[in-house]
Amino acid sequence: MTPQSKIDFGSIRVLDGGMATELEQRGCDLSGPLWSAQVLDTAPETIAAVHLDALRAGADCISTASYQVSAKGYREMGRTAQEAEQALQRSVEIAEQARRAYARESGRRVWIAVSLGPYGAALHNGAEYHGRYEIGFDELTTFHAARLAVAARTSADVVALETIPSLEEARAILRALELVPQVTAAWISFTCRDGQHVAHGETMRDCAAAVADSPQVLAVGINCTAPHLISGLIGEARRGAGRRKPLLVYPNSGEIWDATTRNWRGKADTKRYGEMAREWFEAKVQAVGGCCRTGPAHIAEVVRAAKATAPRDR
């Protein structure tokens, strides 16, 4: 993994959008428990194309298609822990392929984040959106440490621990990071249920405060959250993290998932998303991107917002 001293985190202003959204739009079947990770086997070239489109839209950092990859999840599918490890490594190789292709088009420096979802993602039952797990702290730590050890052996620049629903899981991740000191650059991003609390119920302020002191954590994030909640959450995260860590946000499009009909409701307004991104940049967040139901059009709007606010930020 790229040492922390070599990543210019201050140059990361625009993150990418939702990988799964783009894969579905390109005809990939994500109905299985491994979600977008199954496309690592079936259509890696499609993943590379999604990465490349995000970079062309202006993303400074692309996240790998590994959110759902874990030994636990693979074993439940009758596969091995070694196959899970290979899948995580393959996700970085695919992102590297896209980065090399983009380098032939542009001289702009871009970065790769290894996407690691919460324990709830391995349960594939929506548990990441409430964080109520039947698992102890030590087991939770072991779960995260195993994947961090694999990520540390890749060429990625940073590890993105995403959609974390609780303070307990954040603390387990901090312990796992200590067990894998080779990971010197990570961010921890929380999913939130309202303008003050993460999904499990703890305050965003307390969660940000808990992770901000770790030397391995470069930034505190908020993702997979409704965009209209982000401005309030930025304030809460700032009160917790203070000046110790920069903030990054990458919410959903604004559409709402209906678990009963298994469909998204509402309409994504990319222009409004760009307007809100400008507000977030004006609130001095380091980077903005998108999560579920966002794509290159949203990222292009974020780029415009970043350019519009850059003089004041600097």
PyMOL commands that set and color helices and strands:
alter all, ss='L'
color gray80, all
select helices_A, chain A and resi 4-6+9-11+19-25+35-42+44-57+71-76+81-103+119-123+127-129+137-151+167-179+204-211+227-241+270-282+296-313
alter helices_A, ss='H'
color red, helices_A
select strands_A, chain A and resi 61-63+111-116+158-164+186-190+217-223+247-250+256-258+263-265+287-288
alter strands_A, ss='S'
color yellow, strands_A
deselect
rebuild
show_as cartoon
